Amino acid sequence: MGVPDKLADRMSMAEQHEYLRAKFSRRSMIRGGAVTLGAVTGGSFVMGGTARAAVPTQSTAPATEQVDGALVAPFGRHLAFGNDPSSQMTISWQVPVAVKKPFVRIGAHPWDLSRKIEAEVRTLYTPAGVGASGDHTQYYLHAQLANLRPGRTYYYGVGHEGFDPAESHLLGTLGTFTTAPDCKTPFTFTAFGDQGVSYHALANDSLILGQNPSFHLHAGDIAYGDPAGQGKSTDTGFDSRTWDQFLYQTESVAKSVPWMVSYGNHDMEAWYSPNGYGGEEARFTLPDNGPDKAHLPGVYSFVYGNTAIISLDPNDVSFEIPANLGISGGTQTTWFEGQLKKFRASKDIDFIIVFFHHCAYCTSTAHASEGGVRQEWVPLFDKYTVDLVINGHNHQYERTDVIKGNTVVKKLPIGETAYSDTEGVVYVTAGAAGRSLYAFTAPDSYEGHLNEVDSVASFINTKDGKVNETVAWSRVRYLNYSFLRVDVEPASRGRYAKLKVSGIAETGDRIDHFTVARKAK
């Protein structure tokens, strides 16, 4: 509407959203009226708590008709912690068509599911022409639970009128989850970025489930509904139905393991909201303790045992892909430093782990390192002695030596230990979860296949473009599908608590392992 399509690719995310809305508004008004996401049931429901209003996201959708609920099976279950993982959990899922009175049943035993909690419906409509599919409406359901007991396993089932998981013939649809403990105990978590939908993604999910993790971190680029990943025009290639495939694929793990996401460049979808995250807010319910939930829904923190986890949104600081550059006006970095101060001062927290999409340090020939991250956040990693940084973006596995002030302060060969409180930070790129792989300029070097080099040619994305650099911090490189496993081992005060970190290949082989140690409080 007044803007040639070829100019849309030079717009910011907010401008692109406005352009698409204007372009499709006439068609949308003809097909149906405006609908606000979350308005179907009016809010989210908590167990033993008070209902909270959903964050509204505007969409336009045609009228829909409900069908017999007995003919509709839920799918795509995925869990997420609330602000307090020891007492709060969100159960989310999807249905292919509109249903009546969706709910969750929950109890301490599979034969005792008498507690019934109404669910919130978030409807996401994508008209024909916005991407590759025809008119497509998606129905996401969410039930937020509170006042759960720490360290307790619960059974749950999701349903709606006509489909009750408590009925004997549907007991096979039940799932479980376990809340976080209220004390320092050993636990395991897994992490990766850049999964999408593929055979390799399925293989990684199968292996992750076998690790028995307490939660999983997905460091951005989740489903690849937008394959372009520039936060620009969704007219070509975008397909909202990819999310249906992804959530179905991920359900084998995410129905029992909280799947904690952060957002990458492929997760900005211009049609749904000015910041590109309206679709994500329909699909996920994450902790809402970030700096500004309305602008950066993927920024939050939670504490599990002795470990604080912080999710950041690097689209806010990315020079390489600037569609959302500066969207927080600096509030994200201010919030981040406040979180670091708080967690370092806590007597109950030993480790701080930060995960987000764009890499602080990587030698991939595709994206390499993000100068905005180095400028805004690396000084804070150093100042507050962050214990581990996990990234995606580059589709490979790479792990650094111990770095401080952009300089290697200690080489960290496979199997060795970094002392984060006195030495520096270790960075891991774990972006080989399922999408097509990238490349290195240097040869692979991993456990059982060492090929170490003194320096590697790479580049960094800056506000003035790509700048070549030769780096000495690239310690482990593995160009195949993989994920990260972290075993957290608490310790008594004054002794060393440990993060035992392993890179695991799609084959199940270990490709890297190292330890991060810090004196326990």
N, C-alpha and C positions, 0 to 999 in steps of 0.2 A: 504494500500500500504506500506508494511513493518512494520506495527504496528498492533499487534493482537487486536481484538475488545475489549477483556477483559481489556487491558491496557488503553483504551481510557478514562475510567472513572477517571483516576488519572491525566489527563491532565488539564492544565489551559484552560480558554475559548479560547484564541488565538491558543493554540496548538490543541485543539479540532476542531476548524474551519479549520486549515490547514490539519488536518487528514481527515476530511470529504471531503474537496475539492479534495484532492489527491485520495481518495477512489472512488469518483464519477466522476472524470474528464474524464475518457475514455468514460463512458456512455454519459456524457453531450456533448462531442465533436462529438460523433456519431449522436446524436439527433439534435444538432443545435449549432449555434455559440454563442459567448459571447454578452451579451446585458447589457448596463449600465442603471440602473434605473434613470428615469428623462430625459433620452435622447430622449424620444418619441416626446416631444414638446420643449425640450431644456431649460425650466425654468419655474418659477412660475410668475403669473401675478398679479399686484396690481392695484387697482382702483385709478386712478389719480396719480400713482407713476411710478417707474421704475422697470422693470423686474429684478429679481435676479436669478442667476443660482441655480439649485437644488444641494443639497449635493449628490454626486454620491455614489451609493452603487452597488458593482459588483454582478452580477448574471449571470447564464447561463440559456438559455431558448430556447425551440424549436420554429420554425416558427409558427405563428398563423394566422388564417384567420378571417377577420371581417365579421359580419353578418348584416343583415338589421337592422338598428338602431331602427326602429319602433317596433321591436319585443323584445327590450332589455330595461328593467326598472332599473334605478339606485336604490341602497339600501344602508343601513348602513351610512346615513348621520351623521356626528359628527363635532361639532364646536370646535374651540380653539382660545383663545386670541392670538394676536401678542404681541410684546414687550410693546405696549401701548394699554391697553384694551378699552380706550376711543375713539380710532380712527382706530384700526386694528383688523381684524377678519379673520380667515381661515375657509373656508368651505371645508370639505373633504367628500368623499363618495366612493362607490365601484360599479363596474359593473361586471357581471358574465363572460362576454366575451369582446374582444377588440371592441371598438367603434371608430367612426371617429369624430374629432373636438368636444371634450367635452367642456362644458362651464357652467357658472353660469349666470343667469339673476337676477338682483337685482333692487329694487326701494323702494320708501317710501310708496307705495300702491300696493295692489295685482293686480290692473288694470293698473299699470304703471311699467312694467318690461323691459323698453327699454334699460337699460344699460346691456351690454353683455360682460362678461369677459372670455377669454379663460382659460382653466384649464390645469394643468400639470398632466401627467400620470406617475405613478411609477409602473412598472411591477415587480411582485415578483414570481419567478419560484421555485418550490420545486420538485425535481425529485423523482420518485418511489424509495423506499429504504431508503430515509431520513424520517423515521417515518412510520406512519401507512397507509398513503394514496398512491395512484398511482401518476403519474405525475400530478401536479396541478399548474396552473398559476392564479395568482390573480392580479386584475387591480384596483389600488387605484388612485383616482383623487383628486387634491387639487387646490383651488383658493384662493390666499392671497389678501385680500382687505385692502386698506389703505385710509387715508384722509376721514374717516367716521366722522360723527358728534357725539359728546359725548351725552350720554343719549338718543339716538334716536333708535326707533324700525324700522327695515328694513324687507322687504319681499324678499324672494329669491326662486329660483327654479334651480335645476340642470338638465342638459340635454346633448344631443349630436345630431349629425346629424340623423334626423328621429324621435327624441323625444324632443319636445320643450315644456317646462313647461308653456310657455305663451299661448299656445293653450287652448281654452275653456274647452275641455274635459280632460285636465291635470292639471287644476287649483287646484284640490284636493291634488296635490303632493307638493304644496308650503310649505315653512317653514318660520319662523321668527327668528330674534335675536335682542337683545338690547345691545348697547355699554355701557360701564361704564360711569358714570357721571364724570364731571370735578370738582366736589365739594364734600364736606363731607355730605353724606345723609345716612339714614338707609338702610340697605340691609340684605339679608339672603343668606347664602351659605350652601351646604351640603357636606358630605365627608364620604368615607369608603375605605376599601381595600379588596382585595381577593374576587372578584366577580365571575368570570367564567360564565358558562351558566347553568342555573337551574331554577326551578319553584320559588325558594326563591329569586334568582336574579331578576326575573321578578316582584315579589311582592315588593321588595325594590325599584325598578325603578318606579313602579306605585306610591308608597308613596312619593318618592323624587319629582316627577313631581308635586304632590299636595302641596309641600312646596313653590312653585314658587321661586326657588333659582336663584340668579344672575349668579352663576357658581357652578360647582361640582368638588371636588377634589377626584381623585382615587389614593390611596396611594399604588400602586404597585400590582403585581400579577393580571393582567387584564383579560385575556381570558383563560389562562391555555392551550395554544396550546402545551406547554411542561409540561406534568403533573408531571414529575420527580422533576423539580425545582432545580437541582444541577448545572446547567450550564455545563452539561457534554454531554454524548452521546445522540444524538437525534434519534438513530437507533430504539429505543423501545418506543412506546407510543406517540411520537410527531406526531401531526396532524395539519397541517396548516389550514385545513378547519374549525377548531374550531373558528378561527377568523371571518370567514364568519357568523357563528351562533352568535357570540358575538356582532358584529357590527349591525346585524339585530335586535337583542334583545335590544340593547342600544339605537337604533335610536329614540324610543318614547320620550326619554329625551334629548339625545345629539343633536338632530336636532334643538333644540331651546335653550339649556343650554350649554354653553361652558364646555366641558368635559376635565378637565386638569389632565393629568396623570403624575405619576412618575413611575419609573421602579423597580420591585422586582426581586427575584430570579427566578420566573417562566417566566419572560420576557426576559431572556437571551436565545437566540436561536442560537446555534453554527453554523448552516449551512450558515447563511446569511452574517456574517461579523466577523472579529477577536474579536471584543468586544461583540458580541452577539446581538447587537441592530440594525443590518441592516434591519430586518423585521419591527421593530418599526418605523424606519425612513421612511419606505415605507408607513406605515399605518397612522402615525400622523405627523402633522406639529405643533411644539411647539415654544414658544419664543426662540430665538437663542442668548440670552444674557448671557449664561453660560460661564464657564471657558474655555471649549474646545469643541465646538459642535461636532467635528469629533469623540471624544472619549466618551463623556457623554451627549448624546442628551436629557436626562431626567432631566438635571440640569438647572434651570432657575428661574427667578423671575418675578413678575408683581405686579402692585399696582392697587387696586380697592378702590376708595374713600379714606378713612383714614387708609386703611389696606394694608400692604405689605405681599405678599405670596411668600415663597421660597420653591422650590422643590429640594430635594437632592437625590443622588444615593448611598444608603448604601451598594450596592454590592462592592463598592470601598473600604469599611472599614470593611467588614464582616469577622470575624474569623470563624463563623459557616459554611458559604458556601463561600469558598475562591476563586471561579473560576475567579473573577475579582478583587481580593484583590490587592490594590495598583495601579490600572490601571491608576489613574490620577497623580501618582507621587507626591501627596500632593497638587496639584493645586486646587482641589475641595475645600478643607478646607480653603486654602488661599483666594480663591474667596468668599467663604461663609462668612468669617470674614469681608471682604471688603463690602459685601452687608449689613451685620448687622451694620457696622459703618455708612454707607451711610444712611440707613433707620432711624437709631436712631437720626441722626443729622438733618433729614428733619423736618421742621416745619409743613408739611402737613400730616405726618404719625404718627398715634398714636399706632397702633398695628402691631406687627410682628408675623406671624403664619408660622410655618415650618411644612412641611409634607413630609414623606418618608416612606419606607416600613418597614425595620427591627426595632424592638421595643427597645427603650432605657430602658423602665421599663415595664415588664409584667411578670405575674406568671403562664402563660400557661405551661402545662406539655409537649407541643410539642417543641416550640422554646424558650420560656421565653425571657430573655433579651440579647441584643447583646453588648458584651464588646467593640467591635470596635467603636460603636456609643458612648458609655459612655466615652471612651478614647479620641476620636477625637472631638466630637461635644458638649457633655454635658457641658464642661467648657465654651464653647462659648455661649450656651443657658443662662447660669448663668451670665456671664460677661455682656452680652448685654440685659439682662432681657427679653428674648423672652416670649411672652404672652401665647402661646399655641403650643404644639407639638402634631401632629396627625400621628399615625402609623397604619400599618396593620400587615401582617405576621402571627400573631396568630389569629385563627378564633373564636373570641369571643369579647365581649365588656369588657374593664377594664379601670378604671380611677383612677389616683393616687391622693394622697394628694398634698400639695404644697411642692416641693422638691428644695433644693439648696445644692450643694456639696454632692450629693448622700445621703442626710439626710432629713428627714421630718422636715420642719420648722414650719408647721402649718397643723393641721388636717382640712380637707375640707369636712364636711358632705354634703349630698345632700341638695341643696337649698342655700348653703352658698356662700360667695364671697372671692376670692383671689385677693390681690392687687399686681399685677405683678411687678410694678416698685420698690417695697420695700421688697417683701417677697420671691418670687421664682417662679418656673415654674410648670404648671400642664400638665401632659401627658395623652393622651387618645389613647388606642388601639381600633380601630373600624374595625376589620378584619372579621366581620361576615356578609359579603354582599351577600353570595350565595353559597360558597363552604362548604363541610362537616365540622362540628364543631369539636373543640378540647375539652380540659377538664381543670379544675382547681384542685388544691389540697385542696383548701378551699371551703366552700359552697358559692353558689350564694348570693349576697347581693346587692339589687337594690331598686329603689323607690317602696314603697308599700310592700316590701319583704326584710326587713333589717335583716341581720344576720352577724353582724360585729364581727371581730376577731382582736386580738392585733398583731398577727404576722402570716405570711404565708411562708411555705417552698417553695423554688423555686431554680433556678440556673441561672448562667450567662455564656454565651459562651465567652471564652477567647482564646488567641493564644495557650494556653496549654491544651485546651479542656474545658469541662463543669466543673464549680466550684459551689458547692452548696452554697446557701445563704438563710438566714431567713430575711424577709423584713417586714417593718411596714407601707409601703406606699400604699398598695392595699386597696383602699377605696370602689370602686364599682365594682362588678363582675356580669356579665350577660351572661349565656351560651345559647344564641339563636340568631337568625338572627336580624340584627339591622343596623342602620346608625347614623350619627351625623348631627345635625342641629345647625348652629351658626347664631344668630341674632346680627348684629353689630349696635350699637347705638352710634353715635357721640355725642359730647357735646361741649359747648362753652369753651373757654380757661380757665383753672384752675378748671373746674368741671370734674367729672369723666365720661369718655367715657366707654362703657361697651361692652363686648362680653357675650351674654347670650347663653350658650351652653346646648344643650339637646341631650340625647341619646334616639332614637326612635326605638321601636321594630317593627318587621315585621307586628305585629298585629295593629300597630298604637298607642300603649300605650307608654307613656313616662317612661323610666326606670332610668333616671338620669337627673338632671339639676343643673347647678352651674353658677356663674358669674365670669368673670375676669374683673377687673376694673383698669383703669389707668387715671391719670390726663391728660386731653387734652392739646395740645400745643396751 
